Amino acid sequence: MPFAFSPLSIAVAQEAETSQLDPIVVTATLGPKTVGESLASVTVIDEEEIRSKAPTDFSDLLRGQPGINVTGNGSFGKATSVYTRGVQNAGTVFLVDGVKLRSATSGGASWQYFPTDLIERVEIVRGPRSSLYGADAMGGVVQAFTLDPKYGQKGWVEAGAGNFDTQKVSAGVSGSAGNTRFSLSGLHKETDGTAIIENGDDKGFRNTAGLGRVVHALDNGGEASVMLMQSEGNTEYEGGNIDYMIRTLGLGLMTPLNDNWKTAIQFSESRDESDTFASFGDSTYNSRLRQARWENTFTYSVHELVVGAELQQDEVSSTQDYTETSRTNTAVFSQLRLNFGPVDAQLSLRSDDNEAYGTKETGGVALGYSFDRSHRVRASYGTAFRAPTFNDLYWPLAFNYQGNPNLDPETSKNYEVGASGAYARWFWDLAVYQMDVDNLIGSGQIGGVDTRVNVDKARIQGAEASAGYEYNGWRTAVALTYLIPEDRETGNQLRRITRRTARIDLDKTVSDFTFGGSVVAEGDRYDDAANNNRLAGFATLDLRAGWNFAPDWNTRLTLVNALDKEYSTAERFDGVKYIAAGRTGMLTVRYEFR
């Protein structure tokens, strides 16, 4: 993982945290900063919130957050897409402890397979980040932090059951020896599922996941670490089923060279593999991403400069005979952070050279001004790009369709202004932005053959508002988003993106009891570019309660979609709507041994 995301950096950030409402984040910049200092639009979902909500899928944590649209082909491990600020799924980078996880063939992350039970924190950064992370960070970056071994923590065992014949069990253990900390955790979950189309049969899901981490603190203040996460299982869909596996492996070393210079190197590998068994034939799609990254951080007084280089290689193995099965990307990058009293400035620049589509330069500049310790305004400009996928470029000729190796990346220019307030017990944040996208990749024809071409332009304008409050056992958060996602060639609304979302979370702790609920409302959307197939808006209510009924014991009851609302966020190719699960209950019991 890049040093900015190393366990040591996270631990230092958490120890330095002075307010739960202005936490330290490490995804928005190449190093730990408070949310306000990051000069970015950031949402943090902490361990308490994750444990309280006990989400069925990882995407449930993201649904309704500022700037986020989530669509799915049904519930329980079915294909899921995350749209950040109106940018399609492949335009959001997903990191696991700093390791990029996504499919090189489809371009997006397999959000539906990621095990929520094994994470303790999520950071959502909205806006362009290609100047820090390279291709695909057009809409933003989502980073999940897995369970970090802590001194003194011993472990837990948890078991649960719910309707749709759902069962799960998880366990973890951690310990330390001298300067070395380690942890092991695992999860098994399975369900008969529910129908994903009207009058369809129930479609099940099975998942087994494991996580191992070892962290060794060096005497000079540095750190060496290794992390392995794997999630595998089977999911059923209309017409077949899929055996899947996702995996991340990261090895990192950071060491200070003197008082003003620290260097870090990281090697990582991620895999996204699937074997599909269908009535029309079986297929395999395996992709592997290998990455080596070197970062150097120089400090002078309150100013900081980060420079580094990165080598990345994508490989594809499939039953499809792709015309190319690998591509290499080399990059150099830098970020300068300056502070002059109430004024903060950030400048970033990156150059990527990819053997598939050439060289792309991206950059960003952000300015912030603090009126006092609580109030801040910010303005930023940034460029970004999304790389064409292997499916876009190299799909072999079949059924009058073929990939187009001459595709250019999608590019964007982004403008944003924002204001925020952070106080002892509450916070608020406002942002307005505009993104202009060129070279949108869409459908077309070349020589009478269907293919992918750079045909469209888009303009996405939006406004986001969020606020949170914590006091006397109360914890609440509100998020509102308004988008105008427009195809500038046709004037139509971009596919599968809703204009309006709202989310309200409210929880209360009373002695050994916790009670809470969430309301998520989404406006209508269109499933096609021509805006003929409209999907109605909807609102759902989730309820939850917990009880610490004995020392080290607790139980939790969650009721998702408590009002049994039927809704759809996507359609099948033939116009049949995918439907989400109805009322879903889950009861868990957890024992923590210390």
DADALIN-V359385 format. One record per helix or strand. SS is the DSSP state (hx for helix, st for strand). FROM is the first residue (numbers start at 1). TO is the last residue. Records with the same first field share a line. If there is no record, write none. Layout:
SS->FROM-TO, FROM-TO
//
This chain:
hx->3-5, 7-16, 47-53, 59-62, 89-91, 111-113, 116-118, 130-133, 390-394
st->24-25, 33-34, 41-45, 68-72, 80-84, 87-87, 92-96, 99-100, 119-126, 140-146, 155-162, 166-177, 180-195, 202-217, 223-237, 240-258, 261-278, 283-300, 303-318, 326-340, 343-354, 358-370, 375-386, 398-398, 401-401, 410-422, 426-446, 449-471, 474-487, 493-493, 500-510, 513-522, 525-526, 534-535, 538-550, 553-560, 570-571, 577-578, 584-593
//
